C-alpha cells in the first residue's frame, strides 16, 4: 500500500475536517463525506457473469436514465453514478433479473479520498500534502 493511500485513509478516519490544496490554493474543504458528495457521490458497479451479456446490461443501465454507463469489457464490469441512495441498486438488480442477465457482483461503492483528490485536482498531481487534519498537515 502506498504512503499516499495510508495518509488518505488516516485522514478519513482521524480528521474532523479535510482541506484539499492544489498548487498552493485551497480548492475544497469539509468532512470526508462532504468532499465525497461534492465529487459525485457513490457509484453502482456491476460485473456480468457472461461477457456476451455486457451489451444488454449497458442497455438496461441506459434505460434507467441515471447517466452514461462506463464499461470495461475485459473485466466484464459496468458502472453508473448512483447518487446517495440504495434504491438504484435494488432497481438495477430487479431489471437484470427480468432481463435474465446473471451477475458475479453488484454493489454501491463510495469514492475513496484518493479518488476525491484526483477528481478535484483534475488528476494532475499526487495527493502529497493534500490537506490538513485537525490542524496537522497530512503527510
Secondary structure, 3 states (H helix, E strand, C coil): CCHHHHHHHHHHHHCCCEEEEECCEEEEEECHHHHHHHCCCEEEEEEECCHHHHHHHHHHHHHHCCCCCEEECCCCEEEEEEECCCHHHHHHHHHHHHCCCCEEEEEEECCCHHHHHHHHHCCCCCCCCCCEECCEECC
